[in-house]
Amino acid sequence: MLSGADIADIVHFLCVLHGRHPGVIDHAATKTVDDAAREWLIQATDGFAAERAFLTKLTVAAGPISGVSLDDQSNAAVLGQRKALDMLSQSERAGCAIGAAIALVADWHCVRNILEQIALRVGVEARASILPSVAATTELNSLLANTPALERALNFGASNCSTSIAGCGNFWKRAGTCGFPDKPGGGFRKIN
């Protein structure tokens, strides 16, 4: 069970990583020219815009983050992860940005379950997610991984994006993880 301080910390952490526009999916949409990804990217972009709004409402409702000591490096770590996500989602390597977007959407379905629990605790209405389904996301991933080089790029983007969400590991364990993987990419997708 998450405490009030844990709730504030996790929603602030996620908001710093994924609450800005443009984000991982928006950048991937500008880097991906594959027609097979077009409809998925449109739905993912629209869906994540709604998720950003929901995350922002939760962040405001949860209140300030818990006090941190002067030697605490958590803020620097979060900002470092955000910079890494920005670089990853703007990569010129074909498949890297869309791999990160695919991982974010697949992992976000589990994150969303936890955010809905938090919404109940802080009194925020949680509207239904309009992100592409995990099945549609997995199907797109399989479709795009048509060469060994693209498969490696997709895997690279996916594993690095999943690392940012898995970084909340202790919070996920206390929240009752809903099957969230202990390691990046574990359980939601095997990119082959």
C-alpha positions in Angstrom: 0.0 0.0 0.0 1.4 3.4 -1.0 1.6 6.2 1.6 0.6 9.8 0.8 4.3 10.7 0.4 4.8 7.7 -1.9 1.9 8.7 -4.1 3.2 12.3 -4.4 6.7 11.0 -5.2 5.6 8.5 -7.9 3.3 10.8 -9.7 5.8 13.6 -9.7 8.5 11.2 -10.9 6.3 10.0 -13.8 5.2 13.6 -14.6 8.8 14.7 -14.9 9.6 11.8 -17.2 6.4 11.6 -19.3 4.3 14.7 -18.5 5.9 17.0 -21.0 5.0 17.7 -24.6 6.6 16.7 -26.9 7.3 13.3 -25.3 8.6 9.9 -26.4 5.6 9.1 -28.6 5.5 12.6 -30.2 9.2 12.4 -31.1 8.8 8.9 -32.5 6.0 10.1 -34.7 8.4 12.6 -36.3 11.1 10.0 -36.8 9.0 7.1 -38.1 8.1 7.0 -41.8 6.8 3.4 -42.0 3.2 3.4 -43.2 2.4 0.4 -41.0 3.0 2.5 -37.9 1.0 5.5 -39.0 -2.5 4.6 -37.5 -0.9 3.2 -34.4 1.2 6.4 -33.9 -1.9 8.6 -34.4 -3.8 6.6 -31.7 -0.8 6.5 -29.4 -0.2 10.3 -29.7 -3.8 11.1 -29.0 -4.0 8.5 -26.2 -0.8 9.7 -24.5 -2.0 13.4 -24.7 -4.9 12.2 -22.6 -2.6 10.3 -20.3 -0.4 13.4 -19.8 -3.5 15.4 -18.8 -4.5 12.7 -16.3 -1.0 12.5 -14.9 -0.9 16.3 -14.5 -4.2 16.2 -12.6 -2.9 13.4 -10.3 0.4 15.3 -9.7 -1.5 18.4 -8.6 -4.0 16.5 -6.4 -1.2 14.4 -4.8 0.5 17.5 -3.4 4.2 18.2 -3.0 6.9 15.6 -3.1 8.2 14.3 0.2 11.1 16.2 1.8 14.5 15.1 0.6 17.9 15.5 2.3 20.7 17.6 0.8 22.6 14.6 -0.2 19.6 12.9 -2.0 20.3 12.4 -5.7 16.8 11.4 -6.7 16.0 14.6 -8.5 19.3 14.5 -10.5 18.6 10.8 -11.4 15.1 11.6 -12.7 16.4 14.5 -14.7 19.1 12.3 -16.1 16.5 9.7 -17.1 14.4 12.4 -18.7 17.4 13.5 -20.8 18.2 9.9 -21.8 14.5 9.5 -22.9 14.7 12.7 -24.9 17.9 11.5 -26.7 16.4 8.0 -27.2 13.2 9.2 -28.7 15.0 11.6 -31.0 17.5 9.1 -32.2 18.3 9.0 -35.9 18.8 5.2 -35.8 15.8 3.7 -37.7 13.6 1.8 -35.2 15.0 3.2 -32.0 12.4 5.9 -31.4 9.5 3.8 -32.4 10.9 1.0 -30.2 10.8 3.4 -27.2 7.3 4.4 -28.1 6.1 0.8 -28.3 7.6 0.0 -24.9 6.1 3.1 -23.3 2.6 2.2 -24.5 3.0 -1.5 -23.6 4.3 -0.7 -20.1 1.9 2.2 -19.6 -1.1 -0.2 -19.5 0.2 -1.5 -16.2 1.3 1.9 -14.9 -2.2 3.1 -15.7 -3.7 0.5 -13.4 -1.7 1.9 -10.5 -2.5 5.5 -11.5 -6.2 4.6 -11.4 -5.7 3.3 -7.8 -3.9 6.6 -6.9 -6.8 8.6 -8.6 -9.2 6.9 -6.2 -7.1 7.9 -3.2 -6.7 11.5 -4.3 -10.2 12.1 -5.6 -9.4 12.4 -9.4 -11.7 11.0 -12.0 -9.9 8.4 -14.1 -11.4 8.3 -17.6 -10.8 5.2 -19.7 -7.5 5.0 -21.5 -7.5 5.4 -25.3 -4.0 4.1 -25.9 -3.5 1.3 -28.4 -4.0 -2.1 -26.8 -1.1 -4.3 -25.8 -2.1 -6.7 -28.6 -2.1 -4.0 -31.3 1.2 -2.7 -29.9 2.8 -6.2 -30.0 1.5 -6.7 -33.5 3.0 -3.5 -34.7 6.3 -4.4 -33.1 6.3 -7.8 -34.9 5.5 -6.1 -38.2 8.3 -3.5 -37.9 11.0 -6.0 -36.8 11.4 -7.3 -40.4 15.3 -7.1 -40.5 17.9 -8.0 -37.8 19.1 -4.4 -37.8 15.5 -3.0 -37.2 14.9 -5.7 -34.6 18.0 -4.7 -32.7 17.1 -1.0 -32.8 13.5 -1.7 -31.7 14.9 -3.8 -28.8 17.4 -1.0 -27.9 14.7 1.6 -27.8 12.3 -0.6 -25.9 14.7 -1.8 -23.2 16.0 1.7 -22.5 12.5 3.2 -22.3 11.3 0.4 -20.0 14.2 1.1 -17.7 12.8 4.6 -16.9 9.5 3.1 -15.7 11.1 0.1 -14.0 13.1 2.7 -12.0 10.1 3.1 -9.8 10.6 -0.5 -8.7 10.1 0.0 -4.9 6.9 2.0 -5.5 5.5 -0.7 -7.8 6.2 -3.4 -5.2 4.3 -1.4 -2.5 1.5 -0.6 -4.9 0.7 -4.2 -5.7 2.4 -4.3 -9.1 -0.4 -5.7 -11.3 2.2 -7.8 -13.0 4.7 -5.0 -13.7 8.0 -6.5 -14.7 10.9 -6.5 -12.2 13.3 -5.9 -15.1 13.0 -3.7 -18.2 11.0 -5.4 -20.9 10.1 -8.4 -18.7 6.7 -9.8 -19.3 5.1 -7.3 -21.6 6.8 -8.0 -24.8 9.6 -10.1 -26.3 10.6 -8.2 -29.4 11.4 -10.8 -32.0 
